[in-house]
């Protein structure tokens, strides 16, 4: 896919969550690859963007395999990679929560409350993964600030935790609400930030127009 210049006034940042990864994984390394469905989701999104979007001035992705595979499936090959778009190391944080507070790693039925407890404990510095909560927040805010420019459209392929942290900053969310807003984020969903003279504002959240047709609706996943 070609990256084309957008002739617009205000800038725009479009955040894309990666396609479905290996949801049966028990560690970050084995999670970090797209499933067959994840590849299909990325292809659907790429086709939709070619049909309905005016193009982007810049396309960047995180450095994780699932980010790069999603970008390639969308039609963006060999795009610049920025580690600031990488996900939090949730499995490490979950194990730290278990060691410190005796809270076991969750199954699908109790992941919602587990994610709240992880973010609250991480924010309070009761647990730590490969980085602190503040360090994660700072790097996410920094990459968004750099992407925010008048008249420029930037596409970022990233992860749900990064998107949640962006929303925390824009909407002043506490850790519990940050965790809760991450839960319904669809794979390959679009999240738009409008760049105004006062800074970035949220324009839309969790859109999957490429999966709206009856024949693609079954391809919607959150994990």
Secondary structure, DSSP 8 states (H G I E B T S, - for coil): --------SSEEEEEEE---B-TT-SSHHHH-SB-HHHHHHHHHHHHHHHHH----SEEEE-SSHHHHHHHHHHT--S-EE-GGG----HHHHHHHHHHHH------GGGHHHHHHHHHHHHHTTSS-SSS-HHHHHHHHHHHHHHH--TT-EEEEEE-HHHHHHHHHHHHT--HHHHHHHHHT--TT-EEEEEEETTEEEEEEEEE-GGG-STTTGGG----
